[in-house]
Amino acid sequence: MKSRRVVIDRKLAGRTIADVLRQHFRLTRPQALALLRKQQIRHNGKPCHNLNRQVRIQERLEIDVADKEPALKVDAPRKVHSQEGAHAPRSLAPRGSPWAQKIVIRYVDEHLIVVDKPAGLTTVRHAEEAAKFGKRAQRFLPETLVDHLLALLPARERRGRIRAVHRLDKETSGLVVFARTPAAESKLGSQFRGHSIERRYVAIVRGRGKTERIESLLVRNRGDGRRGSAVGQDFDPVRQSPKVGDEGQRAITEVTVLEELGEYTFVECRLETGRTHQVRIHLGERGTPLCGERIYDRAVHGKPLPDASGAARPMLHAAYLAIDHPAFGERMEWASELPDDMQLLLQQLRKTRAANQ
């Protein structure tokens, strides 16, 4: 068990304890309530009994969390039944791959799998690439998250095909859900299309971000070969809400500033739609590209914006996922802690900001 602590500053003052736990520690309300019942939340050194209490400047909040979260969380109330005659396809991931130590399976049952994906690993191979190389040649292609999943499951769970219903960019870390049956794939797909699945990303951006709703039409080529927002004489993605048209896909991102860090900002992005590179595009077009961004960090035909953060990848993490279970209907949610590289950068930026104040 380890303790994590926050001292309330002006930005957090006046918020409820639940809000601080969500914004600072990335805890969902059910997770906070679980800690509350176990008396693992302390307010100014004393056990907390009310998550709705407002906090003041210089007050302290502490939480006790497990040193290491279990690598596999199985839904105990529902027994997982094996399918007669089913067999597990052979994993394409080489034995002893270092990725196997970085992948965390957060939840599994006979309908779905939720995984914490490390940065640097492709989610799933595109169908066009698989068809081009054929089954035998695929073993020479870079590994994917799907290649590893069956091998990481308990033996009784290794059956059937894992179906991707959404993807994270290769360099994006965080939560991703897979379907294990055609029915689950269909129902999860309907939730994504109907925008009932809730996804929140956290990001560290260059510049001074702001809390706002960004809405635009995304096109494959904004004019310089990159994806971006369509802009015409009667369309301004900054000043007016766009209408759905043949020229692009409607994309909506709600941005909330979590922490101002001088010339950088820590933000949360809630996706109402899930378009390719949506968060990266919207933040870049606002003049606040991700630290480590190398594609959407410039205006059309413009030069890349300076990046002194030293980030080796785009600082983007899928931190929260909520779905309706495709078979049972209940709402399920997961939260993912920041990966080490983002935590380290935040610490460095906080030190720099403090030194400059």
Sequence and secondary structure as in RCSB ss.txt:
>XXXX:A:sequence
MKSRRVVIDRKLAGRTIADVLRQHFRLTRPQALALLRKQQIRHNGKPCHNLNRQVRIQERLEIDVADKEPALKVD
APRKVHSQEGAHAPRSLAPRGSPWAQKIVIRYVDEHLIVVDKPAGLTTVRHAEEAAKFGKRAQRFLPETLVDHLL
ALLPARERRGRIRAVHRLDKETSGLVVFARTPAAESKLGSQFRGHSIERRYVAIVRGRGKTERIESLLVRNRGDG
RRGSAVGQDFDPVRQSPKVGDEGQRAITEVTVLEELGEYTFVECRLETGRTHQVRIHLGERGTPLCGERIYDRAV
HGKPLPDASGAARPMLHAAYLAIDHPAFGERMEWASELPDDMQLLLQQLRKTRAANQ
>XXXX:A:secstr
 EEEEEE  TTTTTSBHHHHHHHHH   HHHHHHHHHTT EEETTEE   TT B  TT EEEEEE SS  S  B 
TTS     TT       S TT GGGGT EEEEE SSEEEEEE TT BSS  HHHHHHHHHHHGGGS  BHHHHHH
HHS GGG  S  EESS   TT EEEEEEESSHHHHHHHHHHHHTT SEEEEEEEEES    EEEEEEEES SSSS
S EE  BTTB TTTS    BTTBEEEEEEEEEEEEETTEEEEEEEESS  TTHHHHHHHHTT  BTT SSSSS T
T       S  SS  EEEEEEEEE TTT  EEEEE    HHHHHHHHHHHHHHHHH 
